[in-house]
Amino acid sequence: MGRSRAERFAALDRQLEAAVRSSGEGDTTVTVGTSDPVELSAESLKTLHKVVHALAAGNDPLLTTTEAADVLEVSRPYLTRLLKTGKLPYRKKGNRHLVPAAALERFKTERDRRLDELDGLATTEADLGVR
């Protein structure tokens, strides 16, 4: 029988927890399994650990607006506008807005797909001499 999602993420959670403890404020190189090493900033490492820790615990990870904005590489006020206009789902806990990581990933994938389409359209216009 296959392992549960929590069991699959438990080893990675331990690895990331150790990396967070030893990272300080500088960049840290992380290697998962047999993949190539990836250099992460201290904040990115903490966010990744938070997501993996929630998955290892069997929960759906929730990110703060600051963390979600960092993932999308946008400003926090812009992300807040996305939440308020309903383009991204969120939950409120007190006065904090928490964004489900899965919804954030879906939004990012769709946004990147649309940007790629626009780039292709711009290239086609340039090739045809429209611009």
N, C-alpha and C positions, 0 to 999 in steps of 0.2 A: 504494500500500500504506500502511496506517495506521502511525502512529508507535508505538513501544513505550512501555510505561508509564514507563520510565526517562526517555525523551526528553520525555514530556509533563510530567514533574515537574522537569526540569532548570532551566528558566527560573524557576519558582517558588522552587526551592531557592536560586538565586543571589539573588533578590530578598529572601528571608527572611534569608539569611546577611548581606547588607548591613544589613538592619534590625536584626539582633541586634548587629552590631558598633557601630552608631550609637545603640542604645537606652539603654545604661547600665543604671540600675536603675529608671527610670521607665516609665510607660506609653508605648506606641508605637502609632501609627495605621498600619494595613496595608491596602492596597487590592490586590486580586487581579483582574487583567483589568479588566472594566468594572463590577465589583460595587461596592456601597457600601463606604466605608471602615469598618474595624472597629478599635476600640481594644483592645489586648491588654496585659496586664501583662508585665513582663520575663520572668517564669517561664513564662507561657503562650506567649509568643513563642518562647522557647528550646525548649519541648516541641514546638510546631508545626514549628519548623525541624528538629528531630531526626526527626520522623515523615516530613516531606517529603524530607529528605536521604536517609533509608533507601529511600524509594520511588524517588527519582531514581537511586539506586545499584542498583535492581532487587532490593532486599531487603525482607523483611517487618519493619516497625519493631517494636522491643521497648521498652517503657517500664519505668522503675523503679517500685517500689511508691509512692513519693512522687508521681511524675508521674501514675501511674494513679489514685491517690486524688484528685488535683487534678482530673482529667478527670471523675471521677464525683461530685466534690464531697462526698467522705466522708473520714473520718480514715484515716490509714495503718494503724493497728491493725485497724480494721474491714475494710479492703481485704485485709489479711493473713489475716483469718478467712475471707473469701470464697475466697481461694486455697486455704487449708488444708482447707476443706470441699468443694472441688471445684466450686464454683459458677463459678469463673473458671479457665481454664487458665493455666499459667505454666511457665517454664523456669528452671532454676537455673544460675547461673554463679558458681562459688565459693559464697559465702554470700549472694549477691544473688538475689532473685526478680525475674524479668523477665516482663512481661505483654505478649502480642502485641496490638498496637493494634487489629487487626481483631476479635479476640475481645472486647476491651474495648468497642468500638463496638456489637457485637451485644448484649452484656450491657446496656449503657446504653439502647439502643433498646427492648429487651424490658422492662426495669425501668420506663422512662418510660411504656410502653404500659399496663402493669399499674397504675401509679399513676393514670393517666388514667381507667382503668376503675373504680378505687376511688372517685375523685372523682365520677364519674358516678353510681355507686351511692349515695354519700352524698347527692348532690343529689336523687336520686329518693326516697330515704327522707325527706328533709326536705320535699319537695313533697307526699308522701303523709301527712305528719304522724306517721310512725313514730318519729321522734326529736323 
